[in-house]
Amino acid sequence: MTTTLTVPGVEPNGGGELSRYDAAMYRRIVETANEGIWQLDVEFRAVFVNERMAGMLGYAPEDMVGHSIRDFMLPGEITDYERRSRGYREQGGRDRFERRLRHRDGHTVTVLVSVTPLLDRDGVFQGAFAMLTDITERERAEAALAESEERLRTLINTMPDIVCFKDGEGRWLEANDYDLQLFQLEGVDYRGKKDSELAAFSPFYRDAFLTCEDSDEQAWALARPSRGDEIIPRPDGTARVFDIVKIPTFHPDGRRKGLVVVGRDVTERQRMEAELGASEARFRSIFELSPLGIALVSKSDHRFVHANPRYCELLGYSLEELRRLTVADVTHPDDWSKSQSLFAASSPEQRAVRTLRKRYLRKDGAVRWVNLTAALLPGQTGEEPLAIGIVEDITERREAEERIRHLALHDVLTDLPNRALMEDRLRHAISEAQREETLVALLFLDLDRFKIINDSLGHALGDRLLCVVAERLGHHVRGSDTVCRLGGDEFVIVLTAVSQASDVARVADKLLLDLAQPLLVDDHTLSVSASVGISLYPMDGRDPETLLQHADTALYQAKGCGRNNYQFFTLEMNVRVRERLQLEHSLRQALEHGEFTLYYQPQVDCVTRQVVAVEALLRWRHPELGWVAPDRFVPIAEDIGLIVPIGEWALRQACRDSQAWRRAGLEHGRIALNVSASQLQRVGFDKRLAEILREHDLQPGDLELELTESLLVGEANAASLRQLKDMGVALSIDDFGSGYSSLSCLRRFAIDKLKLDQSFLRDVAASTDAATIVNAIVTIAHCLRLAVVAEGVETRQQVEFLRERNCRLMQGYHFSPPRLAEDLGVWLRQRVRVAETR
């Protein structure tokens, strides 16, 4: 295809054409030009394209001639192209712009286009002459530069530091986000402004801006990078410290060019450095003042490098003396191997902390036990690590621990082995007996009536009595045997390597015989006895728990046989124990299930035939066993702590029944009932009693409490008895003559009445001794102005016997058996009718 080249400024087909030589020269220049040349006709089709232009887009010149320029444009460029084309036709005029064209292989070529419209002499648009410069690489370089600048700005903006660039006059050129946020300049056009000018936009920081200007001048004056701390306040009242670096730059002629300002917030670092300094000071104080010994030792030769005063005091050396010694010099020879292994096992990288209990040798030769905690401290590069040792003097503690270990396994009072040590020795004895096919005997010993001695003569004397007993028990055992105190007055003896049961019986006989001998304790000559229960391995059990349980069962049997004896465990005993456990279990539910009942038996004046009192008698009807005798369940209730709630129930019920009789007009004198030691010793018993009497509209004088003789021994119950007496409650001694009371007790507690034990009445007809005793008791009571009630009166002969001795008050089946409350009411009403008919 032939292309025609039109020269700008020369009219086509008109005058002023170039000579043939000039035209050829011009064409050659255009074709070889470094710029792309594109001549377009009136429809903007190419009529001439030089090699450079065609090469830009990957075509040959002849391939582009005849094509519209829009054929090579990207879609997004066409609208602008059409707008400009219209302008060329309508207005003419030169134009310059950037355009993106599509390369033959599809990639985009960015060009700078200079367009000159071609007009005829009449100014009619004839086409256009375009010169194109390929700026693709420049655009890429500019984009890369912009991207690099963006990355740099992003980096600077993400830095938690002040970054600011200023010109030679101190005007701000660029600042990162942190700087703008710090000085509250977000959204402010800061560029070209000095610090003093920016202060107007952030008044709070005015002083900080002025300080910055002053330090800028100092940096330029130094003509080199400078560094210093600047304190910048904050609106919340705090202040931040910044480490500011300022780098001035200058023109070659020495004029100021600019200033780079970089600042890092070092508030926390300075705080931490201050804390570290304080921590180091504290450590030095701790090191010097610590109550624990602290020493630094060389790992290689174990020589002392440093030690605190406590360490020196512990070993008795001065610091200078210690530095001439090694750890081996102050360690007990038997403990040095352990110390060496500690050094060998330690590693500074692992920071392992090891502990060791060892002995030190003081300068004076004394031995001190210590707890040593040691670790290796990493040294500086090229330096050998040091070992740090912290020692606690535990000499006194170790001695105390030995004492505590002894106390943990021994009774504090008697120094005998306690239960834990006894059971351990018993297990060893059982193992030995199993191998040797021998027996092991367990003797469970309990002192008889020890409580009476303890309460009457005081606990201090009771404790000393226990020590004397413990010493005597030790006289009858071998070194392989064990005497143990379980607590209170209970002892256990373990006999090992026993051949036969008769050997155990001989030992038990000797024990009882020895204990029966008078004991001198604090100028008191005391007589005691003991009850012993015996179990044997393997017949009665193969473990400590079973043997101890069966020995306890046998002890219970021994006490039931009159005390001061020993009993070997039998299976029959076990049955009785199970029965007792059954009663215990049932007794715990009896009150809740309403199984208790009160029966009442009157006390009668045989002369006037009046009822002077009614005794409340507690009865228990077991749902399976039927009626259970009081002498079976009352001791159990006392043992398991149920006697107090049962006693209170009985007291309430008796008051309720008494009040009902009174309202019915049935005179019955006082209501009498037994009170246990547990009730009497309970705190506030007198107040509780008064409250119950008020609830039932009764006076204290309407109530009579029956006490056992043992309650009067010693001072344990004295205060409670006096309180009851002060209230106006009548007091009587039940079963008088069967226990251990004294006449002084009767006077001291102002007892109102004695109840003569019924065992004396049974024998008055056949025994002169019984009659003498009854006669003496009645006579003494009358001398002391005490009333006497004879219990268990069943025959006319007994009534006459008592009347002859002026004992008028009687109680028993001869007058009335115990009756339920409603039955006694009927009985009282009948007596009233009989009296009215006389």
Secondary structure, 3 states (H helix, E strand, C coil): CCCCCCCCCCCCCCCCCCCHHHHHHHHHHHHCCCCEEEEECCCCEEEEECHHHHHHHCCCHHHHCCCEHHHHECHHHHHHHHHHHHHHHHHCCCEEEEEEEECCCCCEEEEEEEEEEEECCCCCEEEEEEEEEECHHHHHHHHHHHHHHHHHHHHHHHCCEEEEEEECCCCEEEECHHHHHHCCCCCCCCCCCCHHHHCCCCHHHHHHHHHHHHHHHHHHHHCCCEEEEEEEECCCCCEEEEEEEEEEEECCCCCEEEEEEEEEECHHHHHHHHHHHHHHHHHHHHHHHCCCEEEEEECCCCEEEEECHHHHHHHCCCHHHHCCCEHHHHECHHHHHHHHHHHHHCCCCCCCCEEEEEEEECCCCCEEEEEEEEEEECCCCCCCCEEEEEEEECHHHHHHHHHHHHHHHECCCCCCECHHHHHHHHHHHHHHHHHHCCEEEEEEEEECCHHHHHHHHCHHHHHHHHHHHHHHHHCCCCCCCEEEEEECCEEEEEEEEECCHHHHHHHHHHHHHHHHCCEEECCEEECCCEEEEEEEECCCCCCHHHHHHHHHHHHHHHHHCCCCCEEECCHHHHHHHHHHHHHHHHHHHHCCCCCEEEEEEEEEECCCCCEEEEEEEEEEEECCCEEECHHHHHHHHHHCCCHHHHHHHHHHHHHHHHHHHHHCCCCCCEEEEECCHHHHCCCCHHHHHHHHHHHCCCCHHHEEEEECHHHHCCCCCHHHHHHHHHHCCEEEEEEECCCCCCHHHHHHCCCCEEEECHHHHHCCCCCHHHHHHHHHHHHHHHHCCCEEEEECCCCHHHHHHHHHCCCCEEECCCCCCCEEHHHHHHHHHHHHHHHHHC
